[in-house]
Amino acid sequence: YLLTGIDEPGTWTAGSGEQGTSVFSGIFVLPTASAADVRLSYSLSPGVLSLLSDGTRLYSLKLSKQPGTEAVPISVTVLLPSDAEILDATDWTTDSPERLSWQGALRTDVTLSFTLAP
């Protein structure tokens, strides 16, 4: 874009990160004094749930903020399987039995988690 002046939709990649994490990254051109929403849809396998000693299942999502940048508004929505029973979803909003939401300004790294019945 900088050399040609032609709009570029952006480049996005997904890959493996440290300690078994998944990393999503991207770059796009945003003209001065403009705003844009960036949306990411990602389907998780059941293997991402940690099985706890009492038989419940724990899901944790770590959001990492780039150091030295301003707070970033973030919205996360998790669609659960129809047979899921939420036991603990502190900090989440339960929109329906199958949908959890979280909104906030990412000022520092944050880990969001919830627990499901066995």
Disulfide bonds with the S-S distance in Angstrom:
none
